[in-house]
Amino acid sequence: ALWAAKRKAGGKLPEPARGSGAGIHMPPPSYWPFLAAWGILIFFVGFLVGVKLPIILAGAALLLVSVFNWAFEPVE
């Protein structure tokens, strides 16, 4: 709101420099973050439903495998 009020009053505000974005590095698309999120979900649902050890272990295993593979994913 303060920014809009100053702009409306005619005040000079600093503008960020525009760039081409040519030097920005973006990682390649990956499905490992999606699987890590599912692992977290399954892990905590196992605790919320009750002590269902196979569900908790399956969620933890999915989480660990996906985070490990996500961390060591080859960069192009």
Buried (B, 14 or more C-beta within 10 A) or exposed (E): EEEEEEEEEEEEEEEEEEEEEEEEEEEEEEEBEEBBEBBBEBBEEBEEEEEBEEBBEBBBEBBEBBBEBBEEEEEE
